[in-house]
Amino acid sequence: MRSRNKAANDPSAAFGPRCSGGTRGVVLLALAAAALAGLSVWVLTQSARPSGKTISSPQAESDRAAPDSAPAGSSLPASPASVASAVCVECHKVFHDKWSTSRHGLAMQPFSADLARRDLTEPCPPIEVTKVKYTAHVGEGEGFIQEEGPEGAKRYPIAHVMGGKNVYYFLTPWTRGRLQVLPLAYDMRHKQWFDTAASAIRHFPGASDQALDWRDPMYTFNTSCHGCHVSQILTNYDLASDTYRTTWSEAGINCETCHGPAGEHVRLCRSLAPGQKPADPQIVSPLKFSVTQQNDACASCHAKAGHITHAFQPGGRFFDHFDLTTYESLDYHVDGRDLGENYTFTSWLRSPCGLSGKLSCLHCHTSSGRYRFQGDKANDACLPCHAERVAAAPAHTRHKAGTPGGRCVDCHMPMTDFARMRRSDHSMLPPTPAATLAHKSPNACTICHAKEGPAWADEHVRKWHKDDYQAPVLRRAALVAAARRCDWTQLGQMGEELIGPGRDRIVASSLARLMATCSSDDKLPVLLEAIKDRSPLVRASAAMGVGASGDPKVVSALVRATGDDFRLVRIRAASVLAGLPPTSLPPADRTRVSAALKELEASLRARSDDWASQYNLGNLFSDLGRLEEALTAYDLAARFRPDAVQPLVNAAIVQARLGRTEQADQALAKAVAIQPKNAAALFNLALLRAEQGKNEQAEQHLRAALQAEPTMAQAAFNLGVLISKDRPAEAIEWCRKAAALRQDEPRYAYTLAFLLVEAGQTSEAAERLRDLLGRHPEYLDAYHLLGDLYARAGKKQEAAQVYRQALLRPSLPPQERARLQAQLRALQGG
């Protein structure tokens, strides 16, 4: 189903895998007091098919002037000056007739006997969905889905129909004002009924996915699908009663969706003499838009996007109202080819056509969505830039004219399927069978030549093209793959992709977002440069990738970003700065950040019926110290998405901050019951058990967390500390692993050195401490331990040198200076 809402129980689809358990905050030494560490992932509501559990615009108008007063959870309502599309037929009959029969005009329509007779031609056999049988009855006098299961028989009336180009989906009235997508859909190409939810299973490489229940909120029209199937909608969601009173002006995408309110235009034209044209038609004309404005108007539906307002109007700027999913999402293969449903715009933004700044969607498509270049004119679409190749197409394509592979789009816009929906790749990139070999992504060659396989295709491509155009694709794909699995050994190469001369804005955004999970400060110089990128998408992503930091350069860059010209950049920077005490900023900066934080809160409240918005709102309130409000938001997120553990874990952290250990315990226990192998929940439960003195249970949960996520350095470290008294040899190995995983965390290396000293392994301890001070010269405890180690070994000169190095540290606290000077005097006196 072409849902407008990403399955939010898959936060990795928003910003990639949560390395090291996805925890935020710093874990205190368990030898002292255990502290809960919460999830830092911001989950975005996105445009996508429901899944299983698993350049700046040239217009000068300020985004701050955009209307922003739509009710929470609503699109902009029909203006008092709005009119029905039927009025447009008075002067625009030709266009109206084309529109009314287009897939824009028919994006949603009432179910009718005429539609059933015309399109739903095949009878529906019983289809089993989770041990319940469903049958579609669409004959004369019918129009319902029959359910036969353990609880007896039920009928669900079909009220509305969505789609129809590839698939028809059917809606039924549901509880509390909802419209629910029914469990059966109809494949128009194959004339076949099928299981709606099962068709949306994605086959992620190395991961599993499973179908959602058709009653899941992800299949609720009001919550997920509404934005691009009806016009001038008001969802009218009431949070207190969890009820919708949804209205819309017209089903389908009407004239005013692209032209704005037409009431004044109609009144003016009716007042003129026949044939007279108004000097100012009082209506939006997309033909007068810039290329970017035209593309942004189309992208408001044709993008996997997360709403940050519901105020977008034709002519507006996309990144003032939406965020955009890039390759941090598993719905993309690592080379950028589609795996799940991705809605075109992300790929288009990296295409040569899009990058040229000369071509908009309307070059190839009419305003009603039809393709302009049919039949023997197919290659004419490419004429503006590639006339020589079009004139000699067979020589370029190596396929005869009029045969599969003979059209430009066959190789540059290959068609793939997902959930019985056909979609074409708008990146325009040539076939890369080498990427199929490396990453199992699709390529145009083997879509047709499936029997020959990708190795055969790769051999031919390399024979025909000596420039090895596949190499950059493979390089970037490998870097995205590494970042997804939190492998930062190639951080330098990733940085080059972010700020190098040939940077690709989509790949750069993907890597920047994925870097949010990278704990190394080596990422900061690159991201601080990327936060000044010409693309608002890259700037916003870089702000997220930087993450919270007390580094003055980071804070300064993020503060500047909260005054960015684009709303998306402002609120992403604000989300990172939310935990910074306002008093730490100069008054002018404080005002700017405060304004951006208000924008961020408003953007999250725009979707009060969405679990991800409530979860992110909870994170914001937690950072701002508004803890009771955070708990309310987390509770709503858990209510909307009962299978999500993130709200429960973060609620437990807030409860612990409030001193409510019992409530924290209950929330974590519930999280583990929902997902027994969730590393973050297990880890935080272990810390709570350690605080309660239940060390055996704490150890069990830490080991379970490490089994679920072996690279979780915090768990390895805490386990090492927990067992250090009884099992020092094993403790050393766990701390060794933690220190190797998190070289940016000096306490891990220090604790390892401390345990090595206790075990009599002083040579390795000294080596570890020297290495630690080379990487973290500010870590004073390491000077003390290394100096003491040398002194005990009789190496007074070496010990004195360590203390002198420490005394050279800037901003050394007076008590530390006194302590070091005393240690030096003791050495000299001895």
ZAFITI-881388 format. One record per residue (C-alpha): x, y, z; residue in three letters. Coordinates in steps of 0.05 Angstrom, whole numbers, padded with zeros to 5 digits, always signed. Last residue first. Layout:
N
XYZala/...
# end
This chain:
830
+01255+00206+00968gly/+01247+00281+00974gly/+01246+00289+00898gln/+01191+00237+00890leu/+01151+00266+00947ala/+01159+00336+00918arg/+01132+00312+00851leu/+01072+00279+00885gln/+01058+00343+00923ala/+01061+00383+00858gln/+01011+00335+00827leu/+00963+00343+00885arg/+00969+00419+00886ala/+00955+00423+00811arg/+00895+00376+00819glu/+00867+00419+00875gln/+00877+00482+00833pro/+00839+00454+00773pro/+00883+00450+00709leu/+00857+00499+00658ser/+00912+00481+00609pro/+00953+00417+00619arg/+01027+00430+00632leu/+01021+00402+00703leu/+01002+00335+00673ala/+01066+00332+00633gln/+01106+00348+00697arg/+01070+00290+00733tyr/+01089+00241+00677val/+01162+00266+00677gln/+01166+00255+00752ala/+01142+00183+00744ala/+01194+00170+00690glu/+01249+00198+00734gln/+01224+00159+00795lys/+01225+00091+00761lys/+01227+00051+00825gly/+01171+00005+00802ala/+01124+00036+00853arg/+01141+00105+00825ala/+01127+00082+00753tyr/+01058+00055+00771leu/+01042+00117+00813asp/+01059+00161+00753gly/+01016+00118+00707leu/+00957+00120+00755leu/+00962+00194+00768his/+00971+00212+00695tyr/+00912+00167+00676ala/+00867+00202+00727asp/+00881+00268+00691leu/+00847+00252+00624tyr/+00862+00315+00585glu/+00917+00282+00543pro/+00864+00236+00511his/+00895+00201+00452arg/+00968+00201+00473gly/+00945+00197+00545leu/+00908+00132+00530leu/+00968+00103+00493asp/+01013+00117+00552arg/+00960+00086+00599leu/+00954+00023+00557arg/+01029+00013+00554glu/+01035+00023+00629ala/+00980-00029+00641ala/+01013-00077+00592glu/+01078-00073+00632ser/+01041-00075+00699thr/+01005-00141+00691gln/+01002-00152+00766gly/+00927-00167+00767ala/+00911-00102+00803glu/+00953-00064+00752val/+00915-00098+00695leu/+00849-00079+00729leu/+00871-00005+00731phe/+00894-00008+00658ala/+00826-00035+00636leu/+00792+00018+00678thr/+00833+00072+00643tyr/+00818+00044+00574ala/+00743+00045+00588tyr/+00746+00112+00622arg/+00778+00144+00561pro/+00718+00134+00515glu/+00740+00152+00444asp/+00773+00084+00436gln/+00704+00053+00441arg/+00704-00017+00413leu/+00776-00032+00433ala/+00764-00005+00503ala/+00700-00046+00511ala/+00736-00109+00488lys/+00793-00099+00537arg/+00743-00085+00591cys/+00709-00152+00576trp/+00777-00187+00575glu/+00800-00155+00641ile/+00735-00177+00675ala/+00748-00248+00653glu/+00815-00248+00687ala/+00787-00211+00749pro/+00732-00261+00763arg/+00706-00247+00834asp/+00725-00174+00844lys/+00721-00153+00771ser/+00652-00184+00759ile/+00613-00118+00757leu/+00669-00078+00725val/+00675-00125+00667gly/+00600-00129+00658leu/+00597-00053+00658asn/+00650-00048+00604phe/+00620-00102+00559ala/+00551-00071+00566ala/+00576-00002+00548gln/+00615-00029+00489ala/+00554-00059+00455met/+00590-00093+00397thr/+00561-00162+00413pro/+00489-00139+00407glu/+00438-00192+00426ala/+00490-00235+00461gln/+00518-00173+00493leu/+00450-00153+00519ala/+00439-00224+00546ala/+00507-00221+00582arg/+00487-00154+00612leu/+00419-00182+00633his/+00450-00242+00667gln/+00502-00199+00703glu/+00449-00152+00729ala/+00408-00212+00753gln/+00468-00237+00792glu/+00484-00167+00817asn/+00417-00153+00850lys/+00442-00094+00891gly/+00385-00049+00870gln/+00434-00005+00831glu/+00459-00068+00796ala/+00387-00087+00779arg/+00377-00018+00748leu/+00440-00024+00707leu/+00418-00093+00682ala/+00350-00065+00663leu/+00384-00012+00623asn/+00425-00063+00585phe/+00367-00110+00573leu/+00324-00054+00545ala/+00380-00028+00500ala/+00398-00098+00476ala/+00328-00119+00455asn/+00330-00195+00456lys/+00267-00206+00498pro/+00227-00156+00456gln/+00158-00146+00485ile/+00174-00178+00553ala/+00240-00139+00554val/+00202-00074+00545ala/+00152-00093+00599lys/+00208-00107+00648ala/+00239-00040+00630leu/+00174-00002+00644ala/+00161-00039+00709gln/+00231-00026+00735asp/+00227+00048+00719ala/+00160+00050+00756gln/+00191+00017+00817glu/+00253+00062+00815thr/+00213+00127+00817arg/+00270+00175+00836gly/+00250+00227+00784leu/+00312+00212+00743arg/+00294+00138+00748ala/+00225+00153+00720gln/+00257+00191+00663val/+00302+00132+00647ile/+00244+00084+00651ala/+00205+00128+00602ala/+00264+00123+00555asn/+00262+00047+00557val/+00186+00045+00549leu/+00186+00094+00491pro/+00240+00054+00454gln/+00206-00014+00464val/+00156-00010+00407ala/+00104-00066+00403asp/+00048-00024+00434pro/+00054+00030+00380arg/+00000+00082+00393phe/-00003+00067+00467arg/+00073+00065+00473ala/+00078+00133+00438ala/+00024+00161+00484leu/+00061+00137+00546asp/+00126+00167+00519tyr/+00091+00234+00509ala/+00061+00234+00579thr/+00129+00214+00609leu/+00163+00271+00572ala/+00111+00320+00598glu/+00127+00297+00669glu/+00201+00306+00654leu/+00204+00376+00626arg/+00280+00377+00635gly/+00292+00403+00565leu/+00327+00339+00544asp/+00269+00298+00571ser/+00219+00344+00536phe/+00255+00334+00470leu/+00259+00258+00478asn/+00185+00255+00496gly/+00169+00296+00434leu/+00210+00246+00394asn/+00167+00190+00421tyr/+00103+00228+00409gln/+00123+00243+00337ser/+00143+00170+00327ala/+00076+00146+00354trp/+00035+00188+00305asp/-00032+00217+00325asp/-00003+00283+00349ser/+00027+00295+00281arg/+00036+00371+00279ala/+00059+00366+00352arg/+00128+00345+00329leu/+00135+00405+00283ser/+00110+00452+00337ala/+00163+00425+00385glu/+00217+00436+00334leu/+00194+00506+00318glu/+00195+00522+00392lys/+00265+00494+00396leu/+00285+00538+00338ala/+00260+00600+00374ala/+00297+00581+00438ser/+00361+00570+00398val/+00357+00640+00369arg/+00341+00673+00435thr/+00398+00637+00471arg/+00446+00657+00416asp/+00430+00730+00428ala/+00434+00721+00504pro/+00502+00687+00503pro/+00497+00612+00515leu/+00514+00570+00576ser/+00451+00596+00610thr/+00409+00558+00560pro/+00434+00492+00589pro/+00448+00446+00529leu/+00401+00386+00526gly/+00361+00413+00467ala/+00423+00429+00426leu/+00417+00366+00382val/+00343+00376+00370ser/+00355+00449+00355ala/+00403+00433+00299ala/+00351+00388+00267arg/+00298+00442+00278ile/+00338+00497+00244arg/+00362+00454+00186val/+00291+00432+00169leu/+00265+00503+00174arg/+00309+00529+00120phe/+00343+00598+00122asp/+00388+00575+00178asp/+00385+00610+00246gly/+00387+00545+00286thr/+00447+00528+00242ala/+00489+00583+00274arg/+00475+00552+00342val/+00497+00484+00315leu/+00562+00512+00289ala/+00577+00548+00355ser/+00560+00486+00396val/+00606+00443+00353val/+00664+00493+00357lys/+00654+00501+00432pro/+00660+00425+00442asp/+00606+00408+00493gly/+00577+00356+00447ser/+00509+00329+00426ala/+00509+00297+00358gly/+00550+00317+00298val/+00510+00270+00253gly/+00445+00307+00267met/+00475+00374+00246ala/+00506+00341+00186ala/+00438+00315+00164ser/+00408+00384+00168ala/+00465+00414+00128arg/+00462+00358+00077val/+00387+00368+00066leu/+00395+00443+00064pro/+00443+00434+00005ser/+00497+00487-00003arg/+00539+00454+00051asp/+00557+00494+00114lys/+00539+00436+00162ile/+00585+00395+00118ala/+00646+00432+00145glu/+00626+00418+00217leu/+00613+00346+00195leu/+00683+00339+00167val/+00717+00369+00228pro/+00673+00328+00275leu/+00682+00257+00250lys/+00749+00248+00285asp/+00712+00258+00350asp/+00697+00184+00348ser/+00630+00162+00377ser/+00598+00143+00311cys/+00523+00132+00318thr/+00506+00201+00290ala/+00552+00182+00233met/+00493+00147+00200leu/+00461+00214+00189arg/+00523+00243+00157ala/+00532+00182+00114leu/+00462+00186+00086ser/+00465+00261+00075ser/+00530+00254+00037ala/+00502+00197-00006val/+00442+00240-00023ile/+00482+00303-00035arg/+00534+00269-00079asp/+00602+00299-00066arg/+00648+00306-00125gly/+00693+00360-00096pro/+00699+00325-00028gly/+00657+00347+00032ile/+00615+00288+00051leu/+00646+00235+00006glu/+00715+00254+00032glu/+00690+00246+00103gly/+00668+00175+00088met/+00738+00161+00063gln/+00767+00185+00129gly/+00716+00145+00170leu/+00737+00081+00136gln/+00751+00043+00201thr/+00683+00068+00225trp/+00645+00003+00221asp/+00576+00019+00250cys/+00540-00034+00209arg/+00503+00019+00170arg/+00567+00059+00163ala/+00603+00002+00130ala/+00546-00010+00081ala/+00544+00064+00065val/+00619+00063+00052leu/+00615+00002+00008ala/+00559+00033-00032ala/+00600+00096-00043arg/+00660+00057-00069arg/+00617+00011-00112leu/+00581+00069-00145val/+00647+00105-00156pro/+00677+00043-00189ala/+00618+00028-00236gln/+00639+00080-00287tyr/+00699+00036-00304asp/+00726+00083-00358asp/+00737+00024-00405lys/+00663+00017-00419his/+00643-00037-00469trp/+00686-00094-00441lys/+00671-00073-00369arg/+00596-00074-00383val/+00601-00141-00418his/+00638-00175-00360glu/+00590-00143-00309asp/+00530-00171-00347ala/+00559-00242-00346trp/+00575-00236-00272ala/+00504-00207-00260pro/+00466-00268-00287gly/+00457-00300-00355glu/+00388-00328-00337lys/+00361-00262-00313ala/+00377-00225-00377his/+00319-00177-00375cys/+00323-00154-00302ile/+00394-00178-00308thr/+00417-00117-00348cys/+00377-00065-00310ala/+00409-00077-00243asn/+00380-00099-00177pro/+00419-00097-00111ser/+00452-00161-00086lys/+00508-00122-00052his/+00573-00142-00084ala/+00550-00181-00145leu/+00491-00134-00156thr/+00537-00075-00147ala/+00581-00103-00202ala/+00519-00106-00245pro/+00518-00030-00246thr/+00469-00007-00299pro/+00472+00067-00316pro/+00447+00118-00266leu/+00383+00155-00284met/+00370+00163-00208ser/+00295+00159-00224his/+00290+00084-00217asp/+00221+00063-00243ser/+00166+00035-00198arg/+00117-00023-00207arg/+00071-00039-00148met/+00057-00112-00134arg/+00083-00103-00063ala/+00150-00082-00093phe/+00167-00087-00166asp/+00225-00061-00208thr/+00228-00019-00271met/+00295+00003-00298pro/+00305+00077-00308met/+00373+00084-00341his/+00375+00017-00378cys/+00304+00010-00403asp/+00294+00085-00398val/+00339+00099-00457cys/+00298+00053-00502arg/+00330-00004-00540gly/+00336-00050-00481gly/+00273-00087-00500pro/+00267-00082-00576thr/+00243-00024-00618gly/+00313-00003-00639ala/+00363-00059-00634lys/+00404-00064-00570his/+00475-00042-00559arg/+00447+00017-00520thr/+00496+00069-00549his/+00502+00041-00619ala/+00427+00026-00620pro/+00411+00098-00598ala/+00447+00135-00653ala/+00402+00196-00657ala/+00386+00190-00583val/+00461+00189-00567arg/+00473+00253-00607glu/+00412+00288-00578ala/+00432+00276-00506his/+00416+00339-00467cys/+00348+00364-00490pro/+00335+00299-00529leu/+00327+00252-00469cys/+00251+00252-00468ala/+00254+00239-00543asp/+00275+00168-00527asn/+00203+00145-00519ala/+00177+00176-00584lys/+00169+00108-00618asp/+00116+00090-00566gly/+00102+00141-00512gln/+00137+00204-00488phe/+00091+00247-00446arg/+00080+00202-00386tyr/+00014+00217-00351arg/+00015+00248-00281gly/-00042+00297-00287ser/+00007+00355-00292ser/+00037+00320-00352thr/+00101+00280-00342his/+00169+00280-00376cys/+00188+00353-00375his/+00137+00366-00320leu/+00181+00331-00269cys/+00230+00388-00276ser/+00290+00395-00321leu/+00341+00450-00323lys/+00374+00447-00255gly/+00426+00400-00283ser/+00427+00360-00218leu/+00357+00334-00230gly/+00374+00308-00299cys/+00441+00281-00276pro/+00403+00242-00222ser/+00421+00251-00149arg/+00358+00289-00129leu/+00315+00243-00172trp/+00333+00183-00129ser/+00308+00216-00065thr/+00247+00242-00102phe/+00222+00176-00131thr/+00172+00148-00081tyr/+00214+00101-00038asn/+00177+00035-00035glu/+00221-00022-00010gly/+00286-00045-00042leu/+00301+00013-00088asp/+00372+00023-00114arg/+00415+00071-00073gly/+00480+00032-00074asp/+00468+00009-00003val/+00401-00021-00023his/+00345+00026-00001tyr/+00287+00008+00044asp/+00340-00004+00096leu/+00339+00070+00110ser/+00405+00106+00122glu/+00404+00112+00047tyr/+00361+00174+00045thr/+00294+00193+00075thr/+00272+00265+00065leu/+00249+00317+00115asp/+00189+00359+00099phe/+00159+00428+00106his/+00213+00480+00098asp/+00254+00429+00061phe/+00204+00426+00004phe/+00201+00500-00010arg/+00133+00529-00026gly/+00107+00545-00095gly/+00046+00500-00085pro/+00028+00502-00011gln/+00060+00464+00047phe/+00029+00481+00115ala/+00024+00413+00147his/+00092+00422+00181thr/+00152+00378+00195ile/+00124+00322+00153his/+00171+00263+00140gly/+00184+00246+00068ala/+00190+00185+00024lys/+00177+00229-00036ala/+00125+00233-00091his/+00071+00269-00050cys/+00103+00336-00031ser/+00154+00318-00083ala/+00109+00342-00139cys/+00107+00412-00111ala/+00182+00410-00096asp/+00197+00391-00168asn/+00157+00450-00195gln/+00188+00498-00145gln/+00258+00473-00163thr/+00246+00483-00237val/+00222+00554-00223ser/+00147+00564-00223phe/+00110+00600-00278lys/+00081+00535-00306leu/+00057+00521-00235pro/+00006+00577-00243ser/-00025+00597-00176val/-00091+00634-00183ile/-00114+00707-00181gln/-00116+00712-00257pro/-00080+00779-00257asp/-00091+00817-00322ala/-00156+00780-00331pro/-00174+00749-00398lys/-00233+00772-00440gln/-00264+00720-00485gly/-00334+00729-00457pro/-00337+00793-00416ala/-00308+00789-00347leu/-00345+00778-00281ser/-00343+00702-00287arg/-00267+00706-00292cys/-00261+00746-00228leu/-00307+00701-00187arg/-00271+00638-00213val/-00202+00665-00196his/-00227+00688-00128glu/-00252+00618-00112gly/-00191+00582-00140ala/-00152+00564-00077pro/-00083+00536-00096gly/-00063+00514-00166his/-00029+00448-00149cys/-00076+00419-00097thr/-00129+00466-00124glu/-00141+00424-00186cys/-00158+00361-00146asn/-00117+00301-00122ile/-00167+00246-00108gly/-00229+00251-00065ala/-00254+00321-00056glu/-00262+00372-00001ser/-00237+00328+00056trp/-00262+00311+00126thr/-00236+00269+00183thr/-00272+00269+00250arg/-00220+00225+00283tyr/-00220+00198+00354thr/-00168+00182+00407asp/-00214+00213+00459ser/-00163+00261+00489ala/-00121+00264+00426leu/-00176+00290+00381asp/-00156+00281+00308tyr/-00189+00329+00260asn/-00159+00294+00198thr/-00172+00356+00157leu/-00161+00343+00083ile/-00156+00394+00028gln/-00152+00340-00025ser/-00154+00264-00022val/-00103+00209-00039his/-00038+00244-00024cys/-00041+00262+00049gly/-00088+00207+00073his/-00046+00144+00077cys/-00018+00138+00147ser/-00060+00162+00205thr/-00128+00176+00174asn/-00120+00116+00127phe/-00104+00066+00181thr/-00059+00012+00154tyr/+00001+00033+00197met/-00048+00034+00254pro/-00048-00043+00252asp/-00114-00075+00233arg/-00081-00110+00174trp/-00034-00145+00222asp/+00037-00129+00200leu/+00076-00176+00156ala/+00144-00200+00175gln/+00215-00177+00162asp/+00281-00213+00170ser/+00352-00188+00164ala/+00416-00207+00127gly/+00396-00173+00062pro/+00326-00144+00073phe/+00270-00181+00039his/+00214-00132+00049arg/+00145-00156+00067ile/+00093-00110+00037ala/+00056-00165-00002ser/+00039-00200+00063ala/+00000-00138+00087ala/-00047-00134+00027thr/-00061-00209+00018asp/-00079-00219-00055phe/-00134-00216-00108trp/-00113-00225-00180gln/-00122-00192-00247lys/-00047-00196-00261his/-00037-00123-00279arg/-00094-00096-00236met/-00073-00132-00172asp/-00131-00127-00124tyr/-00125-00119-00049ala/-00148-00160+00011leu/-00136-00145+00085pro/-00177-00081+00086leu/-00146-00012+00095val/-00180+00020+00154gln/-00218+00086+00157leu/-00220+00113+00227arg/-00275+00153+00260gly/-00271+00121+00329arg/-00275+00050+00303thr/-00271+00031+00231trp/-00305+00048+00165pro/-00276+00005+00109thr/-00223+00021+00057leu/-00201-00019-00004phe/-00135-00020-00040tyr/-00132-00025-00116tyr/-00065-00042-00146val/-00023-00024-00206asn/-00056+00038-00235lys/-00116+00030-00190gly/-00101+00070-00128gly/-00149+00076-00069met/-00221+00051-00064val/-00272+00075-00013his/-00331+00048+00027ala/-00320-00028+00024ile/-00364-00060+00077pro/-00329-00107+00126tyr/-00370-00169+00139arg/-00357-00216+00198lys/-00363-00291+00208ala/-00345-00329+00271gly/-00295-00315+00326glu/-00250-00373+00303pro/-00248-00345+00233gly/-00287-00328+00170glu/-00282-00256+00146glu/-00322-00230+00086gln/-00298-00168+00050ile/-00353-00123+00024phe/-00385-00093-00038gly/-00448-00131-00058glu/-00511-00113-00096gly/-00481-00138-00161glu/-00415-00172-00149gly/-00358-00145-00106val/-00352-00200-00053his/-00279-00205-00030ala/-00263-00267+00012thr/-00222-00272+00076tyr/-00201-00334+00114lys/-00169-00329+00183val/-00109-00371+00203lys/-00061-00312+00199thr/-00087-00289+00132val/-00119-00342+00089glu/-00147-00322+00022ile/-00215-00350+00001pro/-00221-00346-00075pro/-00238-00278-00104cys/-00273-00275-00171pro/-00237-00238-00227glu/-00264-00176-00261thr/-00251-00122-00210leu/-00240-00068-00262asp/-00303-00050-00301arg/-00356-00088-00263arg/-00327-00067-00195ala/-00320+00005-00216leu/-00392+00007-00241asp/-00416-00026-00176ala/-00385+00031-00137ser/-00331+00042-00085phe/-00320+00116-00073pro/-00257+00145-00104gln/-00184+00154-00086met/-00124+00171-00129ala/-00175+00178-00185leu/-00160+00250-00204gly/-00086+00238-00197his/-00091+00171-00232arg/-00121+00208-00291ser/-00193+00205-00315thr/-00214+00270-00281ser/-00149+00305-00302trp/-00156+00294-00376lys/-00229+00315-00375asp/-00212+00376-00334his/-00157+00396-00381phe/-00203+00394-00441val/-00260+00426-00402lys/-00220+00485-00377his/-00268+00544-00379cys/-00332+00517-00347glu/-00297+00452-00327val/-00263+00488-00270cys/-00328+00489-00231val/-00326+00413-00227ala/-00261+00418-00189ser/-00298+00444-00129ala/-00284+00513-00104val/-00238+00542-00051ser/-00242+00615-00030ala/-00263+00596+00041pro/-00198+00557+00040ser/-00201+00481+00043ala/-00162+00458+00103pro/-00087+00454+00108leu/-00066+00384+00127ser/-00083+00359+00196ser/-00051+00323+00254gly/-00049+00385+00297ala/-00093+00440+00269pro/-00064+00481+00212ala/-00033+00546+00235ser/+00034+00547+00200asp/+00025+00592+00141pro/+00093+00607+00109ala/+00124+00673+00129ala/+00182+00638+00164arg/+00198+00604+00098asp/+00219+00671+00071ser/+00199+00684-00001glu/+00260+00694-00045ala/+00248+00638-00094gln/+00311+00604-00117pro/+00300+00537-00082ser/+00362+00506-00049ser/+00394+00456-00079ile/+00237-00101+00233thr/+00170-00101+00250lys/+00140-00107+00182gly/+00127-00054+00132ser/+00076-00001+00115pro/+00093+00031+00048arg/+00130+00095+00055ala/+00125+00168+00069ser/+00159+00181+00135gln/+00146+00197+00207thr/+00216+00205+00234leu/+00247+00169+00293val/+00300+00206+00332trp/+00348+00156+00362val/+00381+00175+00427ser/+00358+00116+00470leu/+00371+00121+00543gly/+00427+00104+00592ala/+00406+00087+00663leu/+00458+00100+00715ala/+00494+00049+00758ala/+00529+00077+00819ala/+00602+00068+00839ala/+00633+00003+00817leu/+00585+00006+00759ala/+00627+00061+00730leu/+00578+00112+00702leu/+00547+00101+00635val/+00547+00163+00592val/+00483+00187+00560gly/+00451+00157+00499arg/+00439+00085+00482thr/+00427+00058+00412gly/+00451-00009+00434gly/+00522+00001+00413ser/+00502+00018+00342cys/+00431+00040+00329arg/+00425+00023+00255pro/+00403+00075+00206gly/+00371+00143+00214phe/+00299+00137+00193ala/+00296+00065+00169ala/+00334+00046+00231ser/+00274+00070+00270pro/+00234+00010+00248asp/+00173+00013+00293asn/+00155+00075+00255ala/+00128+00039+00195ala/+00137+00098+00149lys/+00075+00139+00137asn/+00045+00164+00072arg/+00023+00094+00054ser/+00027+00069-00017arg/+00000+00000+00000met/
# end
